[in-house]
Amino acid sequence: MGSFGGIRSSTILRPFVSELGLISVPKYAVIPEVHNAFDPEGKTSNPRIITSIKQVIEEVEWYAHAVKNHKHHHPVPGSE
């Protein structure tokens, strides 16, 4: 699959995730050769990976708050 196989598969999986009613955030972390990117404790010193993962986490948090806020003000029909 190569070092970017995960990116290719994530692009293909987005429509399926959406069809399951899940939210797919636009941001993603590209980690080529992930098997070499982290030490045995799961840590990395690569600043690009750290920045990418932080950005993904921030975006997931933003979406979670946005969905929660919207759901609070506009309940899903039939869930009341």
C-alpha positions in Angstrom: 0.0 0.0 0.0 2.9 2.4 0.5 3.6 5.0 3.1 0.4 6.9 2.2 -2.1 4.0 2.1 -3.9 5.3 5.2 -4.7 8.6 3.5 -6.0 6.8 0.4 -8.2 4.6 2.5 -9.5 7.5 4.6 -10.7 9.3 1.5 -12.6 6.2 0.4 -14.1 5.6 3.8 -15.6 9.1 4.3 -18.8 8.4 2.4 -19.4 5.2 4.3 -18.8 7.0 7.6 -21.3 9.6 6.6 -23.8 7.0 5.5 -23.6 5.5 9.0 -24.7 8.8 10.4 -21.2 9.7 11.8 -19.4 13.0 11.4 -16.1 13.0 9.6 -13.9 16.0 10.4 -12.0 17.5 7.5 -8.6 17.6 9.3 -6.4 14.5 9.5 -2.9 13.7 10.6 -0.6 12.3 8.0 2.0 9.9 9.6 4.0 8.1 6.9 5.8 5.0 8.2 3.8 5.1 11.4 5.6 2.0 12.6 8.7 4.1 12.9 7.1 7.3 14.1 6.6 6.4 17.8 8.7 4.9 20.5 7.5 1.9 22.5 5.8 4.2 25.0 3.8 5.8 22.1 5.7 9.1 22.1 7.2 10.9 19.2 9.7 13.8 19.0 8.6 14.7 15.4 7.1 18.3 15.6 5.1 17.8 12.4 3.3 14.8 13.9 2.7 16.5 17.2 1.3 19.6 15.5 -0.9 17.5 13.1 -2.4 15.4 16.0 -3.0 18.5 18.1 -4.9 20.1 15.1 -7.0 17.0 14.7 -7.9 16.9 18.4 -8.8 20.6 18.4 -11.0 20.1 15.4 -12.8 17.0 16.9 -13.4 19.1 20.1 -14.8 22.0 18.1 -17.2 19.7 16.2 -18.2 18.0 19.4 -19.1 21.3 21.0 -20.8 22.5 17.9 -23.0 19.4 17.5 -23.8 19.4 21.3 -24.8 23.1 21.1 -26.9 22.6 18.0 -28.6 19.5 19.4 -29.4 21.5 22.6 -31.1 24.3 20.6 -32.6 22.1 17.9 -33.5 18.7 19.3 -33.6 15.7 16.9 -37.2 15.3 15.8 -38.9 12.4 17.8 -36.3 12.5 20.6 -38.3 14.8 22.9 
